[in-house]
Each structure stands twice: as C-alpha cells, then as structure tokens.
Amino acid sequence: MVAHVRRRPPLDVAFVVPRSGPAGIFGPSCEACGILAVEEINASGGLLGREVRLRVVDGGRPPGEVAAEVGALVDAGLVHAVTGWHISAVRQEIAPVVLGRVPYVYTPLYEGGERTPGVFLAGETPDRQVRPALDWMVRERSIRTWCVVGDDYVWPRVSASAARGYARTMPDVAIVDEMFVPLGTEDFAPVLRRIDRSGARGVLMFLVGSDAVRFNRAFADAGLDGHLTRLSPLMEENMLLGSGVDATHDLYASAGFFEALPTASGLDFSLRYADRFGGQAPALNSLGESCYEGLVLLGRLVDGAGELSTDALEHAGRSLVYDSPRGVVRLAGNHLLQSVHLAQADGLGFDVVARLSDAPV
C-alpha cells in the first residue's frame, strides 16, 4: 500500500508594490522581478519545503489603506511575510501592524533610521548614496551649489535634511533652496522659476515616478538642462523612457543596481529576466530589482533560521553574506549593505560612470 504524502501548505507573501499613483510607472517591473524571484526560489525547493506564492497588494494607494489591507491579510492567516517596493509613508504604517507577527522585508532605497524589530531593509540609504554622489560632483564636475526638489513626505524631507548635513561638512558646498511638492504634482512652473533664480548649479531630486517624469520634461522645456545638472537617488529606466530623450541631458542617478551594471552577477540577472519575459518585458531597473532582492533576502534568512519567527530571522541575519545582482552584499543591523554606483543618463539608458560606495564585506 502506497502512503499518501500530505503536501505542505504554501507560504504566502504579501507583495506590496505600486499599481497606482506616481510610482505606478515602475510597478510592472516590480511585479515581473517578484515573479522571477519566486519561480527561482520554488525551483530550488521553496522555503521550509513550501511553495512560495505572492499576493499582490497595491502599494500606491494612501498609506492607511495599504496597511489596513496588509493587516487584514495577516489577521486572517492568509500571508506569512510582507515585502515589496512602496514609499516610506506606507512602510511607517505597515511596520507597526506586522510587528512581532510576520517578517517584513522593505526593498526600496529609503531615508535610513528604521529600527522596528522584524523589519529588514534591502535598499540604499543617503549616507551611501547621496553623500558620495555629492563628493563626486564636487571632484569631477566642480558643482557645489544645489537646490532640492522633492515630494512632500518622509523620504524626501529626511533625505534633504541629511544632504544639508553633508553639505555643512564639505568645503564651499551649499544647499541654497529647498522645495517640496504634493505627490501627483503636475505644474512645476513655480518650482522651476525658483530654481532659475537660486543661482544653483545642480538640482538634487527626491521625486517619485511620474512626478519626476513631469519635472524632467518641464525642466528641459524651460531650458534649464543647458546649465544645470540633475542628480537623483530615485531615477530608473522606466522614468527615463517616460521623460523622453530630450529631457535627460546631464541627469545622474545613484543606486545599487542598473541594468547596465557591468558585473557578472548583474549581467546574469539581466539575461535571466530577458529570457523569462522576452522582448515585451517592462524595462529592468534598480527599483524592480529591489523586489527580487527582497524576496531573495527573505529566502536566505528563512533558510538560515529554519523558521519564520522574526527573532530567529534576525539571529540568522547577523552572519549573512551572499552574492546578488548588486554584487556581494552583507546584512548588518537588519540593513543590506551593498556597493552603490553613479550613472549618467545616455538618452533613454544609463552609463555607469563610478562606484560611489563599496559593500563592507
């Protein structure tokens, strides 16, 4: 008589990514990278012997709505972990809802400082992304005066505050003006007039998705791209496509991953992405790759812990080092430390021009 083997229930993950709002422009690439990560994890046996499944939650909605949906899924036992790309205002609502209940891997670049137990951070922070980029701009471009333009929520405001602090420690570097606009802003004319009057030589952008696209177009239409450099820690290939080739002159981005990153692991990831989704795939980019990174990080933690409790995962993370599309990465204090690169827009793509920070491994 053949014994019947009972199949273990799936391990469901709330995958919080933008399907609406300004960040919706790169939501499809986030979902594609999540699908690729889950397929690779399941091909290797899943997690804890369980098939991993994604339950997509639209993270582009108001933060309270997103957190309420995630909380309801956790309450009902329908998800066993949370990950994905969404803005910091959403993270701040989700973190207390899942505290001590399920692990939460937050994938985007962010302002730093998150210390909620059981929250793991896969993205870049200003000390490794903005500070060295400002140093490079002084050294290579002699740009010392900056305006800040950001969306009006926690990541742009805290990052701008960090940039002011960096400028104070750098000879002759100054932030001469700061402007914050509501998410979804369409008219940047008042902002552009202030930038033009400021005397700055560079614009530090903390704008999300379609807001950055509209700003880039208006910036170029006003002729400011002829004498002002733009630098953004949140600028990716879909946003370049949306901006258009005429609006990307003298535009720089800093990130842990670019599709053009010339490393073996990065190129291999790009090939796997192209093989899986073909020529119609959403443009691969750092923000989508972060969603892949978040699921891989979750998998590494679970494999090391042998369970899903946040205490066990944090213990497993203390010695976690692995090779990712971003290169060799290491978890320290629940933050994934990685190399960060600077790239210059070249039409509708990026040319990686410098390594700003090395992964401390």
C-alpha positions as CSV (number, residue, x, y, z in Angstrom):
1,M,0.0,0.0,0.0
2,V,1.4,3.4,-1.0
3,A,1.4,6.0,1.7
4,H,-0.2,9.4,0.8
5,V,2.1,12.2,1.4
6,R,0.3,15.3,2.5
7,R,1.5,18.4,0.7
8,R,2.6,21.3,2.9
9,P,0.6,24.5,2.6
10,P,2.0,27.3,0.5
11,L,4.0,30.1,2.1
12,D,2.1,33.3,1.0
13,V,3.8,36.6,0.9
14,A,2.0,40.0,0.8
15,F,3.8,41.7,-2.1
16,V,3.2,45.4,-1.7
17,V,4.1,47.2,-5.0
18,P,2.7,50.3,-6.7
19,R,-0.1,49.6,-9.2
20,S,-1.4,53.2,-9.0
21,G,-0.1,56.7,-8.1
22,P,3.1,58.3,-9.1
23,A,5.1,55.1,-8.5
24,G,2.8,53.1,-10.7
25,I,5.1,53.8,-13.7
26,F,7.6,51.1,-12.4
27,G,5.0,48.8,-10.8
28,P,5.1,46.3,-13.7
29,S,8.8,45.8,-13.4
30,C,8.4,45.3,-9.7
31,E,5.9,42.5,-10.3
32,A,8.0,40.9,-13.0
33,C,11.0,40.8,-10.8
34,G,8.9,39.4,-8.0
35,I,7.6,36.6,-10.3
36,L,11.2,35.8,-11.3
37,A,12.4,35.6,-7.7
38,V,9.5,33.3,-6.6
39,E,10.0,31.0,-9.6
40,E,13.7,30.6,-8.9
41,I,13.0,30.0,-5.1
42,N,10.4,27.4,-5.9
43,A,12.6,25.7,-8.5
44,S,15.1,25.2,-5.6
45,G,12.5,23.7,-3.3
46,G,10.7,26.7,-1.9
47,L,11.0,27.9,1.6
48,L,10.7,25.4,4.6
49,G,9.7,22.9,2.0
50,R,6.7,25.1,1.0
51,E,5.8,26.7,-2.3
52,V,6.1,30.5,-2.2
53,R,3.2,32.5,-3.6
54,L,2.8,36.2,-4.0
55,R,-0.4,38.0,-3.0
56,V,-0.1,41.4,-4.7
57,V,-1.2,44.5,-2.7
58,D,-1.4,47.9,-4.4
59,G,1.1,49.9,-2.5
60,G,0.4,53.1,-4.5
61,R,-2.8,53.9,-2.5
62,P,-3.0,56.1,0.6
63,P,-0.7,54.5,3.4
64,G,-3.6,53.8,5.8
65,E,-5.5,51.9,3.2
66,V,-2.4,49.8,2.3
67,A,-1.6,49.0,5.9
68,A,-5.3,48.1,6.6
69,E,-5.3,45.5,3.8
70,V,-1.9,44.0,4.9
71,G,-3.2,43.9,8.5
72,A,-6.3,42.1,7.4
73,L,-4.3,39.5,5.5
74,V,-2.1,38.9,8.5
75,D,-5.1,38.7,10.8
76,A,-6.7,36.1,8.6
77,G,-3.5,34.0,8.4
78,L,-3.5,34.5,4.6
79,V,0.1,35.8,4.4
80,H,3.2,34.7,6.3
81,A,5.6,37.6,5.3
82,V,5.5,41.0,3.7
83,T,7.8,42.5,1.2
84,G,7.9,44.9,-1.8
85,W,8.6,48.4,-3.1
86,H,6.4,51.2,-1.6
87,I,7.2,54.7,-0.3
88,S,8.3,55.3,3.3
89,A,5.0,56.7,4.3
90,V,3.5,53.3,3.6
91,R,6.3,51.5,5.4
92,Q,5.6,53.6,8.5
93,E,2.0,52.4,8.5
94,I,2.7,48.8,7.8
95,A,5.6,48.2,10.3
96,P,3.5,48.6,13.5
97,V,0.7,46.5,12.0
98,V,3.0,43.5,11.4
99,L,5.3,44.0,14.4
100,G,6.1,40.6,16.1
101,R,3.7,38.8,13.8
102,V,5.3,38.2,10.4
103,P,8.7,39.3,8.9
104,Y,8.8,42.4,6.7
105,V,11.4,43.0,4.1
106,Y,11.3,46.5,2.8
107,T,13.0,46.8,-0.5
108,P,13.4,50.4,-1.6
109,L,16.1,53.0,-1.1
110,Y,15.0,55.0,1.9
111,E,15.9,57.7,4.3
112,G,17.5,55.5,6.9
113,G,16.8,55.0,10.6
114,E,14.3,52.2,10.6
115,R,14.8,50.0,13.7
116,T,11.4,48.2,14.1
117,P,12.2,44.6,15.1
118,G,11.5,42.1,12.4
119,V,11.8,44.7,9.6
120,F,14.7,44.1,7.2
121,L,15.9,46.8,4.8
122,A,17.2,45.9,1.4
123,G,17.7,49.3,-0.1
124,E,20.3,52.1,-0.2
125,T,20.4,55.0,2.4
126,P,21.6,58.6,1.9
127,D,24.9,58.1,3.7
128,R,26.0,55.6,1.0
129,Q,24.0,57.0,-1.9
130,V,23.7,60.8,-1.7
131,R,26.8,61.8,0.3
132,P,29.4,60.2,-2.0
133,A,27.5,61.4,-5.1
134,L,27.8,65.0,-3.8
135,D,31.5,64.4,-3.3
136,W,31.9,63.1,-6.8
137,M,30.0,66.1,-8.2
138,V,32.5,68.4,-6.5
139,R,35.5,66.4,-7.6
140,E,34.6,65.7,-11.2
141,R,32.2,68.5,-12.1
142,S,33.0,71.3,-9.6
143,I,29.3,71.5,-8.7
144,R,29.0,73.0,-5.2
145,T,25.6,74.7,-5.0
146,W,22.4,72.8,-5.1
147,C,18.6,73.2,-5.0
148,V,16.5,70.4,-3.6
149,V,13.2,69.4,-5.2
150,G,11.2,66.6,-3.5
151,D,7.8,65.2,-3.0
152,D,6.3,66.2,0.4
153,Y,6.6,63.1,2.6
154,V,9.2,61.5,4.9
155,W,11.8,60.1,2.4
156,P,12.4,63.4,0.6
157,R,12.3,65.6,3.7
158,V,14.6,63.4,5.8
159,S,17.0,62.8,2.9
160,A,17.1,66.6,2.2
161,S,18.0,67.1,5.9
162,A,20.8,64.6,5.5
163,A,22.0,66.4,2.4
164,R,22.1,69.7,4.3
165,G,24.2,68.0,7.0
166,Y,26.6,66.6,4.4
167,A,26.9,70.0,2.7
168,R,27.9,71.6,6.0
169,T,30.9,69.3,6.2
170,M,32.1,69.8,2.6
171,P,34.1,72.9,1.7
172,D,32.1,75.5,-0.2
173,V,29.2,73.2,-0.8
174,A,25.7,74.6,0.0
175,I,22.0,73.8,-0.4
176,V,20.7,77.2,-1.4
177,D,17.0,76.4,-1.7
178,E,14.5,73.5,-1.0
179,M,11.1,72.9,-2.4
180,F,8.6,70.2,-1.6
181,V,5.5,69.5,-3.7
182,P,2.5,67.2,-3.1
183,L,2.7,63.7,-4.6
184,G,1.0,63.9,-8.0
185,T,2.1,67.4,-8.8
186,E,1.6,68.3,-12.5
187,D,2.6,72.0,-12.6
188,F,6.3,72.6,-11.8
189,A,6.4,76.1,-13.2
190,P,6.7,77.9,-9.8
191,V,9.5,75.4,-8.7
192,L,11.4,76.0,-12.0
193,R,11.3,79.8,-11.5
194,R,12.8,79.4,-8.0
195,I,15.5,77.1,-9.3
196,D,16.4,79.5,-12.0
197,R,16.6,82.4,-9.6
198,S,18.6,80.5,-7.0
199,G,22.0,80.6,-8.7
200,A,22.5,76.9,-8.0
201,R,24.4,74.7,-10.4
202,G,22.7,71.5,-9.6
203,V,19.3,70.1,-8.6
204,L,19.0,67.3,-6.1
205,M,15.8,65.4,-6.9
206,F,13.8,63.5,-4.4
207,L,10.8,63.0,-6.7
208,V,8.9,59.7,-7.3
209,G,7.9,58.1,-10.6
210,S,5.6,60.2,-12.8
211,D,6.3,63.3,-10.7
212,A,10.0,63.0,-11.7
213,V,9.0,62.4,-15.3
214,R,6.8,65.6,-15.4
215,F,9.6,67.5,-13.7
216,N,12.2,66.3,-16.2
217,R,10.0,67.3,-19.1
218,A,9.2,70.8,-17.7
219,F,12.9,71.3,-16.7
220,A,14.0,70.6,-20.3
221,D,11.2,72.7,-21.8
222,A,12.3,75.6,-19.6
223,G,15.9,75.3,-21.0
224,L,17.4,74.6,-17.6
225,D,19.1,71.5,-18.7
226,G,21.6,73.6,-20.6
227,H,23.3,74.9,-17.5
228,L,22.0,72.8,-14.5
229,T,22.9,69.2,-13.6
230,R,20.3,66.9,-12.0
231,L,21.1,64.2,-9.5
232,S,18.6,61.7,-8.2
233,P,18.8,58.6,-6.0
234,L,15.5,57.5,-7.4
235,M,15.7,57.6,-11.2
236,E,15.4,54.4,-13.3
237,E,15.0,53.2,-16.8
238,N,11.2,53.4,-17.0
239,M,11.3,57.0,-15.8
240,L,13.9,57.8,-18.5
241,L,11.6,56.4,-21.1
242,G,8.7,58.4,-19.7
243,S,10.8,61.6,-19.7
244,G,11.9,61.2,-23.3
245,V,15.3,61.5,-24.8
246,D,15.1,65.3,-25.0
247,A,14.6,65.6,-21.2
248,T,17.5,63.5,-19.9
249,H,20.6,65.7,-20.7
250,D,23.1,66.0,-17.8
251,L,21.0,63.8,-15.5
252,Y,22.7,61.5,-13.0
253,A,21.4,58.7,-10.7
254,S,22.9,56.8,-7.8
255,A,21.8,53.2,-7.0
256,G,22.9,49.8,-6.1
257,F,21.8,48.3,-9.4
258,F,21.5,49.4,-13.0
259,E,20.6,47.3,-16.0
260,A,23.9,48.4,-17.5
261,L,25.9,47.5,-14.4
262,P,28.9,45.6,-15.9
263,T,29.3,42.8,-13.3
264,A,28.9,39.1,-13.8
265,S,26.1,38.7,-11.4
266,G,24.2,41.8,-12.7
267,L,24.6,40.7,-16.3
268,D,23.4,37.2,-15.5
269,F,20.4,38.6,-13.7
270,S,19.5,40.7,-16.7
271,L,19.8,37.7,-19.0
272,R,17.5,35.6,-16.8
273,Y,15.0,38.5,-16.7
274,A,15.1,38.8,-20.5
275,D,14.8,35.0,-21.0
276,R,11.8,34.8,-18.7
277,F,9.8,37.8,-20.0
278,G,11.0,38.3,-23.5
279,G,11.2,41.5,-25.6
280,Q,7.9,42.9,-24.2
281,A,9.1,42.9,-20.6
282,P,9.0,46.1,-18.6
283,A,12.4,47.8,-18.6
284,L,14.6,46.3,-15.9
285,N,15.7,48.8,-13.3
286,S,17.0,49.2,-9.8
287,L,13.6,49.6,-8.2
288,G,12.2,46.4,-9.8
289,E,15.4,44.6,-9.0
290,S,15.0,45.6,-5.3
291,C,11.8,43.5,-5.3
292,Y,13.8,40.5,-6.5
293,E,16.4,41.3,-3.8
294,G,13.8,41.5,-1.1
295,L,12.5,38.0,-1.8
296,V,15.9,36.5,-2.1
297,L,16.9,38.1,1.2
298,L,13.7,36.7,2.8
299,G,14.7,33.3,1.4
300,R,18.2,33.5,2.7
301,L,17.0,34.5,6.1
302,V,14.4,31.7,6.3
303,D,16.9,29.1,5.1
304,G,19.4,30.2,7.7
305,A,16.8,30.3,10.5
306,G,14.8,27.2,9.6
307,E,11.6,29.0,10.7
308,L,9.7,32.3,10.2
309,S,9.9,33.8,13.7
310,T,11.4,37.3,13.5
311,D,13.8,36.6,16.4
312,A,15.2,33.6,14.6
313,L,15.5,35.5,11.3
314,E,17.3,38.4,12.9
315,H,19.8,35.9,14.5
316,A,20.3,34.3,11.1
317,G,20.9,37.7,9.5
318,R,23.9,38.5,11.7
319,S,26.3,36.5,9.6
320,L,24.5,36.7,6.3
321,V,26.7,37.4,3.2
322,Y,25.8,36.4,-0.3
323,D,26.2,37.3,-4.0
324,S,23.3,39.1,-5.6
325,P,22.7,41.0,-8.8
326,R,24.1,44.0,-6.9
327,G,27.3,42.1,-6.2
328,V,28.4,40.8,-2.8
329,V,26.0,42.1,-0.1
330,R,26.0,41.8,3.7
331,L,23.3,42.2,6.3
332,A,24.2,44.4,9.3
333,G,21.7,45.7,11.8
334,N,18.9,44.4,9.5
335,H,20.2,46.6,6.7
336,L,21.6,45.1,3.5
337,L,24.9,46.8,2.8
338,Q,25.9,46.9,-0.9
339,S,28.0,48.7,-3.4
340,V,26.4,51.9,-4.8
341,H,27.1,53.2,-8.3
342,L,26.7,56.5,-10.1
343,A,25.3,56.5,-13.6
344,Q,24.7,59.2,-16.2
345,A,21.7,59.2,-18.4
346,D,22.6,58.5,-22.0
347,G,19.4,59.1,-24.0
348,L,16.9,56.5,-22.6
349,G,19.5,54.4,-20.8
350,F,22.3,54.7,-18.2
351,D,26.0,54.7,-18.5
352,V,27.6,53.7,-15.2
353,V,30.5,56.1,-14.6
354,A,31.7,55.5,-11.0
355,R,31.4,53.3,-7.9
356,L,30.5,55.5,-5.0
357,S,30.5,53.1,-2.1
358,D,31.9,49.6,-1.7
359,A,30.0,46.9,0.1
360,P,31.7,46.4,3.5
361,V,32.0,42.7,3.5
